Amino acid sequence: APPWPPREVLACAKHLCGGATDVALRTLQGQRGGDGVSVCVATCCHHRCDAVSYVNPSFLRELGLYETDEDFAQFVSTAGWAVGGQG
């Protein structure tokens, strides 16, 4: 039998919608501090992300893209504009 827990973790997901990507990244980061963790995800539905679950709000704040949760909601609502989606 293979060793448990495994030395390495691979997470693969298709259509990891909105904030689910952020939740998955936080969970995987908790696996041995992120050491030995590989991730391959196809994100989607970015307009469904929210400021509470987003993994790196300080990065977007430093860029001046949002200050409040309402600003964040407006920012992510624009994600589908270029591909015909609606926020």
N, C-alpha and C positions, 0 to 999 in steps of 0.2 A: 504494500500500500504506500502511496506517496506520503511524505511527511505532512503533518498538520500542526500548526497552520503552515500554509505554503510559504516558501521563501520569497516568492514574487507574486504580485497581484496584477491581473490584466482586467481592465474594465472596458467593455465595448458596448456602445449603444447607438441605435439609430433613432432619430426623431425624439431626442431628449428635449422635450418642450419647455420653453421659457425658463422659469426658476428651477426646474428639475435638474438642469445642468449644474447650477450653483449648489444645490443640495448634494448632488452626487460628488462634486469636487470636494466639498467640505467633509463628507463621509470618508472619501478615499484619503484625504489628508490625514485623517485620524488613524488610518491603518499604518502602524509603525512609523508615525511621523512623516508619512509619504515616501519613505525609503522603499525601493523595490516595487513601486507602483507605476504601472504604465496605463495610459488612458487614451482611448480613441473614441471620440463622440462626434456625432453629426447633430449639431445644435439646430434648433428651429424655433419658430414662434417667439422671436426676441421681443415682440411687442407685449408678450405675456410675462416678462420679467418684472420683478418688483424690488424696491430699494431694500427691503428687509432681508431677502434671501441672497441678494447679489453679493458675490464673493470679494469684490475689490472696489468698494465705493470711494475710497480715498484717491485711487487713480483717476477716476472720472471727475472727482471734485478738484483735484490738482489741475486738471485740464480746463476747469471752469465750465464743465458741461452740465452740472446741476448742484444745487445747494439743499433743496428740500425734497421730500418724497414726491410732492406734486410735480416738481421740476423733472425728477427721474421718470415719472409716469409719462410726462409729455415727451421726454427724450426718447424713450423706448417705443412710443407710439409711432415714431417716424420710421421704424425699422422696415416696415413692409412697403413703404412708398415706392421704392425703386423697382419692386417686383410685382406691383399690382395688388398687394395686400392692403388690408384696411386696419387701422389701429383702433 
